Amino acid sequence: PYTTLFRSVIVPPDPEEGFTPGRVKVGFPVHIVCDEGYSVAGNADPKCLADGSYDHPGKCVEVTCPPYPAPEHGSVEPTTSTEVGQHVTITCDDDYEADGDTNPVCQDDGTYSAGATCGPIMCDPFAPPEHGSVSPSGPVQKGVTVHIECDPGYEPEDPEKVDVVCGDGWSEGTKCIPIVCPPYVPPEHGIASDDKEHRVGETVSVHCDAGFEPEAQHETSSQKRKAGLLAGGRGRSAGDVIEAHVTSEVVDGAATISGIVCAYDKQYHPPVVCQKHVPKCAPFEAPAHGAVHPDGEVEVGECVDIVCDDNYQLVPEIGRAH
């Protein structure tokens, strides 16, 4: 007759095959079926031997699941083996969130039901302000910062908010506003074309009072780069450089300098002064066998020196202007 093992049942062959229930023919197997929560350890289909015993029948042992492997960027409790029906709890690290079941269950076959994975908490792409761009421009992980860069001719309204952080949503970012120069202050004895504010790249012109002439002052390459008139200033590329074209002309009888431009440093370039106009004489024509010093234009009231060549002396020339 078949035997019932601890928490098991030995199922005999089907009687329709010519066997009597409760008895197994020598050489034929039986199948061990364990209770819920138990599984066969060893041979689940022992054969009936000639001596009436079974060939190394298996035993029913309690089913357990091994320690659950923690997902990347997460942890699991408990960290030990669990019994059938028990669950573990998955907890994700800071700035990560669970995708799936955080309480997988130990199943009858000694495996767990599908558990969650831990993925980074992400922010949608940050919308750049008008007249600005952001880097990086795509989705970013929680804790990452994006930087706002304003377009040429614009500046951050709040420089403290050019770096925006992905947290529980986005922190507040700055707007980009036009860079504006204050009204142009003309030089002494000068008059400006207007007295309004100007945006970067806009120009003014200056003419001087009677007896004065406008003169553009020289600027160094370093000064021009800082103002954005040459590439390289404040990280600007050649495409960001302000095009400046200063011209001098006579307008309505007054000498005028045009093209004085509002630059990135919120100042106007180049600096202009009104110089007092001093009449000058044309260069004095040196006599034959002589030379004149200085040989260029001289202001009214100044003198020139005439030096004769060797073996020649200076003789007043009747009718020549002095």
JOHU-V882316 format. One record per residue. N is the residue number from 1. RES is the residue in one small letter. PHI is phi in whole degrees, 0 to 359 (none if undefined). OMEGA is omega in degrees with one decimal (999 if undefined). D_LAST is the distance of its C-alpha to the last C-alpha in Angstrom with 1 decimal. Layout:
# JOHU-V882316
n->N res->RES phi->PHI omega->OMEGA d_last->D_LAST
n->N res->RES phi->PHI omega->OMEGA d_last->D_LAST
This chain:
# JOHU-V882316
n->1 res->p phi->none omega->-179.6 d_last->153.7
n->2 res->y phi->283 omega->-173.3 d_last->149.9
n->3 res->t phi->240 omega->174.9 d_last->148.5
n->4 res->t phi->267 omega->177.1 d_last->146.0
n->5 res->l phi->270 omega->-179.5 d_last->143.5
n->6 res->f phi->302 omega->-178.7 d_last->141.5
n->7 res->r phi->50 omega->178.7 d_last->139.4
n->8 res->s phi->212 omega->175.4 d_last->140.1
n->9 res->v phi->228 omega->175.2 d_last->142.5
n->10 res->i phi->268 omega->-176.7 d_last->143.8
n->11 res->v phi->268 omega->-179.7 d_last->144.1
n->12 res->p phi->284 omega->176.1 d_last->147.0
n->13 res->p phi->299 omega->-179.1 d_last->146.9
n->14 res->d phi->295 omega->-179.4 d_last->147.7
n->15 res->p phi->298 omega->179.2 d_last->151.5
n->16 res->e phi->295 omega->178.1 d_last->151.2
n->17 res->e phi->276 omega->175.7 d_last->150.7
n->18 res->g phi->103 omega->-179.7 d_last->154.3
n->19 res->f phi->251 omega->179.8 d_last->153.6
n->20 res->t phi->273 omega->178.1 d_last->155.3
n->21 res->p phi->305 omega->179.0 d_last->153.0
n->22 res->g phi->94 omega->178.6 d_last->152.8
n->23 res->r phi->231 omega->-177.7 d_last->153.7
n->24 res->v phi->236 omega->-179.6 d_last->151.4
n->25 res->k phi->286 omega->179.2 d_last->152.7
n->26 res->v phi->305 omega->179.0 d_last->152.1
n->27 res->g phi->94 omega->179.2 d_last->148.9
n->28 res->f phi->261 omega->-178.5 d_last->147.3
n->29 res->p phi->269 omega->166.2 d_last->144.3
n->30 res->v phi->240 omega->-179.4 d_last->143.7
n->31 res->h phi->242 omega->-178.1 d_last->140.4
n->32 res->i phi->270 omega->176.0 d_last->139.3
n->33 res->v phi->245 omega->-177.9 d_last->137.5
n->34 res->c phi->270 omega->175.4 d_last->136.0
n->35 res->d phi->294 omega->177.8 d_last->135.6
n->36 res->e phi->300 omega->-179.2 d_last->132.2
n->37 res->g phi->90 omega->178.8 d_last->129.9
n->38 res->y phi->230 omega->178.1 d_last->131.6
n->39 res->s phi->219 omega->-177.6 d_last->131.3
n->40 res->v phi->284 omega->172.5 d_last->133.5
n->41 res->a phi->255 omega->-177.2 d_last->132.7
n->42 res->g phi->109 omega->-173.7 d_last->134.3
n->43 res->n phi->279 omega->-179.3 d_last->136.6
n->44 res->a phi->273 omega->-178.4 d_last->136.7
n->45 res->d phi->227 omega->-178.6 d_last->139.3
n->46 res->p phi->289 omega->178.7 d_last->142.0
n->47 res->k phi->268 omega->176.5 d_last->145.0
n->48 res->c phi->283 omega->-179.5 d_last->148.7
n->49 res->l phi->265 omega->-176.8 d_last->150.3
n->50 res->a phi->296 omega->-179.4 d_last->153.9
n->51 res->d phi->275 omega->177.7 d_last->154.7
n->52 res->g phi->87 omega->176.5 d_last->153.7
n->53 res->s phi->262 omega->178.3 d_last->150.4
n->54 res->y phi->249 omega->-174.7 d_last->146.8
n->55 res->d phi->284 omega->176.3 d_last->144.4
n->56 res->h phi->45 omega->179.8 d_last->141.9
n->57 res->p phi->293 omega->178.4 d_last->141.2
n->58 res->g phi->285 omega->178.0 d_last->137.8
n->59 res->k phi->241 omega->177.2 d_last->137.5
n->60 res->c phi->268 omega->178.5 d_last->135.6
n->61 res->v phi->240 omega->-177.9 d_last->132.8
n->62 res->e phi->293 omega->-179.9 d_last->130.4
n->63 res->v phi->282 omega->172.2 d_last->127.2
n->64 res->t phi->227 omega->175.4 d_last->123.9
n->65 res->c phi->257 omega->178.9 d_last->120.3
n->66 res->p phi->293 omega->176.5 d_last->118.1
n->67 res->p phi->306 omega->-177.6 d_last->115.1
n->68 res->y phi->285 omega->179.6 d_last->112.6
n->69 res->p phi->287 omega->-179.0 d_last->109.4
n->70 res->a phi->293 omega->177.3 d_last->106.4
n->71 res->p phi->289 omega->175.5 d_last->103.7
n->72 res->e phi->300 omega->-178.2 d_last->100.2
n->73 res->h phi->67 omega->178.1 d_last->98.2
n->74 res->g phi->207 omega->178.4 d_last->101.5
n->75 res->s phi->222 omega->-176.6 d_last->104.6
n->76 res->v phi->227 omega->172.4 d_last->108.4
n->77 res->e phi->228 omega->-7.0 d_last->111.1
n->78 res->p phi->285 omega->-179.7 d_last->113.8
n->79 res->t phi->264 omega->-178.7 d_last->112.9
n->80 res->t phi->260 omega->176.0 d_last->116.6
n->81 res->s phi->294 omega->179.6 d_last->119.1
n->82 res->t phi->231 omega->179.4 d_last->120.3
n->83 res->e phi->271 omega->178.7 d_last->123.6
n->84 res->v phi->303 omega->179.4 d_last->124.2
n->85 res->g phi->94 omega->177.8 d_last->123.0
n->86 res->q phi->276 omega->-179.9 d_last->120.6
n->87 res->h phi->236 omega->171.9 d_last->116.9
n->88 res->v phi->249 omega->180.0 d_last->113.7
n->89 res->t phi->242 omega->178.7 d_last->110.5
n->90 res->i phi->263 omega->176.7 d_last->107.1
n->91 res->t phi->237 omega->-179.1 d_last->104.1
n->92 res->c phi->273 omega->178.6 d_last->100.5
n->93 res->d phi->294 omega->176.2 d_last->97.7
n->94 res->d phi->303 omega->179.5 d_last->94.9
n->95 res->d phi->70 omega->174.1 d_last->92.6
n->96 res->y phi->232 omega->-179.4 d_last->95.3
n->97 res->e phi->228 omega->-176.3 d_last->97.9
n->98 res->a phi->279 omega->173.7 d_last->101.3
n->99 res->d phi->236 omega->-178.1 d_last->102.1
n->100 res->g phi->122 omega->-175.7 d_last->105.8
n->101 res->d phi->282 omega->179.1 d_last->108.9
n->102 res->t phi->274 omega->179.7 d_last->108.2
n->103 res->n phi->228 omega->178.8 d_last->112.0
n->104 res->p phi->296 omega->-173.4 d_last->113.5
n->105 res->v phi->253 omega->173.5 d_last->117.3
n->106 res->c phi->286 omega->-174.1 d_last->119.6
n->107 res->q phi->260 omega->-176.1 d_last->121.8
n->108 res->d phi->302 omega->-177.0 d_last->125.4
n->109 res->d phi->270 omega->177.5 d_last->124.2
n->110 res->g phi->83 omega->175.6 d_last->122.3
n->111 res->t phi->246 omega->179.1 d_last->118.8
n->112 res->y phi->262 omega->169.1 d_last->116.4
n->113 res->s phi->294 omega->-175.5 d_last->115.4
n->114 res->a phi->300 omega->179.7 d_last->111.8
n->115 res->g phi->251 omega->-176.4 d_last->109.4
n->116 res->a phi->286 omega->167.2 d_last->105.8
n->117 res->t phi->253 omega->-179.0 d_last->102.7
n->118 res->c phi->248 omega->178.9 d_last->99.6
n->119 res->g phi->245 omega->-179.1 d_last->96.3
n->120 res->p phi->296 omega->172.9 d_last->92.9
n->121 res->i phi->286 omega->-173.6 d_last->92.2
n->122 res->m phi->246 omega->170.7 d_last->89.3
n->123 res->c phi->253 omega->173.6 d_last->86.7
n->124 res->d phi->297 omega->179.2 d_last->85.8
n->125 res->p phi->307 omega->178.2 d_last->82.1
n->126 res->f phi->285 omega->-179.7 d_last->79.7
n->127 res->a phi->284 omega->-178.0 d_last->78.0
n->128 res->p phi->294 omega->177.5 d_last->74.2
n->129 res->p phi->289 omega->174.8 d_last->72.2
n->130 res->e phi->300 omega->-178.6 d_last->70.2
n->131 res->h phi->67 omega->178.6 d_last->66.9
n->132 res->g phi->209 omega->176.6 d_last->68.3
n->133 res->s phi->220 omega->179.5 d_last->70.6
n->134 res->v phi->232 omega->177.6 d_last->73.1
n->135 res->s phi->217 omega->-4.6 d_last->74.1
n->136 res->p phi->289 omega->-172.5 d_last->76.9
n->137 res->s phi->261 omega->-177.3 d_last->77.6
n->138 res->g phi->261 omega->176.5 d_last->81.4
n->139 res->p phi->298 omega->179.5 d_last->84.4
n->140 res->v phi->227 omega->-180.0 d_last->84.3
n->141 res->q phi->283 omega->177.8 d_last->86.9
n->142 res->k phi->305 omega->-178.9 d_last->87.5
n->143 res->g phi->99 omega->-179.4 d_last->85.2
n->144 res->v phi->275 omega->-179.4 d_last->82.4
n->145 res->t phi->252 omega->170.6 d_last->78.9
n->146 res->v phi->249 omega->-175.5 d_last->76.6
n->147 res->h phi->247 omega->177.8 d_last->72.8
n->148 res->i phi->267 omega->176.7 d_last->70.8
n->149 res->e phi->240 omega->-179.5 d_last->67.4
n->150 res->c phi->278 omega->179.7 d_last->65.2
n->151 res->d phi->293 omega->175.7 d_last->63.4
n->152 res->p phi->306 omega->-178.5 d_last->59.6
n->153 res->g phi->90 omega->179.5 d_last->58.0
n->154 res->y phi->233 omega->-179.5 d_last->61.0
n->155 res->e phi->219 omega->178.8 d_last->62.2
n->156 res->p phi->295 omega->174.8 d_last->65.6
n->157 res->e phi->293 omega->177.1 d_last->66.4
n->158 res->d phi->231 omega->-177.9 d_last->68.4
n->159 res->p phi->302 omega->179.4 d_last->67.3
n->160 res->e phi->283 omega->-175.5 d_last->70.6
n->161 res->k phi->240 omega->177.4 d_last->72.5
n->162 res->v phi->279 omega->176.6 d_last->70.9
n->163 res->d phi->251 omega->-173.5 d_last->74.0
n->164 res->v phi->249 omega->-173.0 d_last->77.2
n->165 res->v phi->254 omega->172.8 d_last->80.6
n->166 res->c phi->278 omega->177.3 d_last->83.8
n->167 res->g phi->231 omega->170.3 d_last->86.6
n->168 res->d phi->276 omega->-167.3 d_last->89.2
n->169 res->g phi->102 omega->-177.9 d_last->86.8
n->170 res->w phi->263 omega->170.2 d_last->83.0
n->171 res->s phi->288 omega->-176.0 d_last->81.0
n->172 res->e phi->284 omega->177.8 d_last->78.3
n->173 res->g phi->253 omega->-178.4 d_last->75.0
n->174 res->t phi->273 omega->169.5 d_last->71.5
n->175 res->k phi->268 omega->174.4 d_last->69.9
n->176 res->c phi->251 omega->-176.7 d_last->66.5
n->177 res->i phi->243 omega->-178.8 d_last->63.9
n->178 res->p phi->297 omega->171.2 d_last->60.4
n->179 res->i phi->283 omega->-173.7 d_last->57.6
n->180 res->v phi->234 omega->172.5 d_last->55.4
n->181 res->c phi->268 omega->176.5 d_last->52.0
n->182 res->p phi->294 omega->177.3 d_last->51.6
n->183 res->p phi->307 omega->-177.4 d_last->49.2
n->184 res->y phi->292 omega->176.4 d_last->45.6
n->185 res->v phi->263 omega->-176.6 d_last->43.6
n->186 res->p phi->291 omega->177.5 d_last->40.0
n->187 res->p phi->290 omega->176.3 d_last->37.2
n->188 res->e phi->304 omega->-177.8 d_last->35.6
n->189 res->h phi->70 omega->180.0 d_last->33.6
n->190 res->g phi->239 omega->179.1 d_last->35.4
n->191 res->i phi->229 omega->180.0 d_last->38.2
n->192 res->a phi->272 omega->-179.6 d_last->40.9
n->193 res->s phi->289 omega->176.3 d_last->42.6
n->194 res->d phi->200 omega->-179.1 d_last->46.0
n->195 res->d phi->234 omega->-179.1 d_last->47.8
n->196 res->k phi->250 omega->175.3 d_last->51.0
n->197 res->e phi->289 omega->179.9 d_last->52.5
n->198 res->h phi->224 omega->174.8 d_last->51.9
n->199 res->r phi->276 omega->-179.6 d_last->54.1
n->200 res->v phi->305 omega->179.5 d_last->53.1
n->201 res->g phi->97 omega->177.2 d_last->51.0
n->202 res->e phi->280 omega->-173.0 d_last->49.8
n->203 res->t phi->235 omega->172.6 d_last->46.1
n->204 res->v phi->229 omega->175.5 d_last->43.8
n->205 res->s phi->231 omega->-177.3 d_last->40.2
n->206 res->v phi->225 omega->166.9 d_last->37.5
n->207 res->h phi->233 omega->-172.0 d_last->34.5
n->208 res->c phi->255 omega->176.4 d_last->32.3
n->209 res->d phi->298 omega->177.5 d_last->31.4
n->210 res->a phi->302 omega->-179.8 d_last->28.4
n->211 res->g phi->89 omega->178.9 d_last->25.3
n->212 res->f phi->231 omega->178.9 d_last->27.0
n->213 res->e phi->231 omega->178.9 d_last->27.7
n->214 res->p phi->285 omega->179.8 d_last->30.9
n->215 res->e phi->221 omega->177.8 d_last->30.9
n->216 res->a phi->283 omega->-178.2 d_last->34.2
n->217 res->q phi->274 omega->179.5 d_last->34.9
n->218 res->h phi->288 omega->175.4 d_last->36.3
n->219 res->e phi->237 omega->179.2 d_last->40.1
n->220 res->t phi->283 omega->177.0 d_last->42.1
n->221 res->s phi->299 omega->178.9 d_last->45.0
n->222 res->s phi->297 omega->179.1 d_last->47.4
n->223 res->q phi->295 omega->-179.2 d_last->46.1
n->224 res->k phi->291 omega->178.3 d_last->46.3
n->225 res->r phi->296 omega->180.0 d_last->49.9
n->226 res->k phi->299 omega->-178.7 d_last->51.0
n->227 res->a phi->277 omega->-178.5 d_last->49.7
n->228 res->g phi->89 omega->179.1 d_last->51.4
n->229 res->l phi->270 omega->174.0 d_last->48.3
n->230 res->l phi->227 omega->179.4 d_last->49.5
n->231 res->a phi->295 omega->176.0 d_last->53.1
n->232 res->g phi->105 omega->-179.7 d_last->55.0
n->233 res->g phi->288 omega->178.5 d_last->54.2
n->234 res->r phi->54 omega->176.4 d_last->57.4
n->235 res->g phi->76 omega->-176.8 d_last->59.5
n->236 res->r phi->281 omega->176.0 d_last->57.9
n->237 res->s phi->270 omega->-179.5 d_last->58.2
n->238 res->a phi->299 omega->179.9 d_last->55.6
n->239 res->g phi->290 omega->-179.4 d_last->57.4
n->240 res->d phi->266 omega->-173.9 d_last->56.6
n->241 res->v phi->291 omega->178.6 d_last->52.8
n->242 res->i phi->281 omega->176.9 d_last->50.7
n->243 res->e phi->279 omega->-179.2 d_last->48.4
n->244 res->a phi->242 omega->179.0 d_last->44.9
n->245 res->h phi->229 omega->-178.8 d_last->42.2
n->246 res->v phi->272 omega->179.8 d_last->39.0
n->247 res->t phi->231 omega->175.5 d_last->36.6
n->248 res->s phi->242 omega->-179.9 d_last->33.3
n->249 res->e phi->204 omega->177.3 d_last->32.9
n->250 res->v phi->261 omega->-179.9 d_last->31.7
n->251 res->v phi->240 omega->-178.4 d_last->34.8
n->252 res->d phi->53 omega->176.2 d_last->34.7
n->253 res->g phi->82 omega->-179.1 d_last->30.9
n->254 res->a phi->245 omega->175.8 d_last->31.1
n->255 res->a phi->295 omega->-173.1 d_last->30.3
n->256 res->t phi->229 omega->171.2 d_last->33.8
n->257 res->i phi->252 omega->179.9 d_last->35.4
n->258 res->s phi->244 omega->177.5 d_last->39.0
n->259 res->g phi->89 omega->175.2 d_last->41.8
n->260 res->i phi->287 omega->-165.0 d_last->42.0
n->261 res->v phi->254 omega->171.6 d_last->45.6
n->262 res->c phi->283 omega->-174.1 d_last->48.6
n->263 res->a phi->247 omega->-176.2 d_last->49.9
n->264 res->y phi->296 omega->179.3 d_last->53.2
n->265 res->d phi->275 omega->178.3 d_last->52.1
n->266 res->k phi->65 omega->174.4 d_last->51.8
n->267 res->q phi->234 omega->-179.2 d_last->48.0
n->268 res->y phi->262 omega->-177.2 d_last->45.2
n->269 res->h phi->227 omega->-5.4 d_last->43.0
n->270 res->p phi->279 omega->173.2 d_last->40.2
n->271 res->p phi->295 omega->-178.8 d_last->38.9
n->272 res->v phi->233 omega->173.8 d_last->36.0
n->273 res->v phi->235 omega->175.1 d_last->33.4
n->274 res->c phi->257 omega->-178.6 d_last->30.9
n->275 res->q phi->268 omega->177.2 d_last->27.5
n->276 res->k phi->297 omega->-178.8 d_last->25.0
n->277 res->h phi->281 omega->178.2 d_last->22.4
n->278 res->v phi->245 omega->179.2 d_last->18.8
n->279 res->p phi->300 omega->-179.5 d_last->16.1
n->280 res->k phi->230 omega->174.9 d_last->14.0
n->281 res->c phi->266 omega->176.1 d_last->11.0
n->282 res->a phi->295 omega->178.5 d_last->12.3
n->283 res->p phi->305 omega->-179.8 d_last->12.4
n->284 res->f phi->285 omega->-179.3 d_last->9.6
n->285 res->e phi->281 omega->-178.8 d_last->11.4
n->286 res->a phi->293 omega->177.3 d_last->12.5
n->287 res->p phi->288 omega->175.8 d_last->13.0
n->288 res->a phi->299 omega->179.1 d_last->16.7
n->289 res->h phi->65 omega->179.1 d_last->18.6
n->290 res->g phi->209 omega->178.7 d_last->16.2
n->291 res->a phi->224 omega->-177.0 d_last->15.6
n->292 res->v phi->237 omega->175.0 d_last->13.2
n->293 res->h phi->226 omega->-10.2 d_last->14.5
n->294 res->p phi->290 omega->-175.1 d_last->14.9
n->295 res->d phi->261 omega->179.0 d_last->15.1
n->296 res->g phi->254 omega->177.1 d_last->15.6
n->297 res->e phi->294 omega->175.5 d_last->14.4
n->298 res->v phi->227 omega->179.1 d_last->12.9
n->299 res->e phi->290 omega->178.5 d_last->13.6
n->300 res->v phi->302 omega->-179.2 d_last->11.5
n->301 res->g phi->99 omega->177.3 d_last->10.7
n->302 res->e phi->273 omega->-177.1 d_last->11.0
n->303 res->c phi->246 omega->171.5 d_last->9.1
n->304 res->v phi->240 omega->177.3 d_last->9.8
n->305 res->d phi->253 omega->175.9 d_last->11.5
n->306 res->i phi->253 omega->178.9 d_last->11.7
n->307 res->v phi->239 omega->-179.5 d_last->15.4
n->308 res->c phi->274 omega->177.0 d_last->17.0
n->309 res->d phi->293 omega->176.4 d_last->20.5
n->310 res->d phi->304 omega->178.4 d_last->23.4
n->311 res->n phi->72 omega->174.2 d_last->23.9
n->312 res->y phi->234 omega->177.5 d_last->20.2
n->313 res->q phi->230 omega->-175.6 d_last->17.7
n->314 res->l phi->279 omega->178.2 d_last->14.0
n->315 res->v phi->234 omega->179.6 d_last->13.3
n->316 res->p phi->304 omega->179.0 d_last->10.2
n->317 res->e phi->258 omega->-176.5 d_last->9.9
n->318 res->i phi->295 omega->176.4 d_last->10.5
n->319 res->g phi->89 omega->179.8 d_last->9.3
n->320 res->r phi->272 omega->179.5 d_last->6.4
n->321 res->a phi->289 omega->179.7 d_last->3.8
n->322 res->h phi->259 omega->999 d_last->0.0
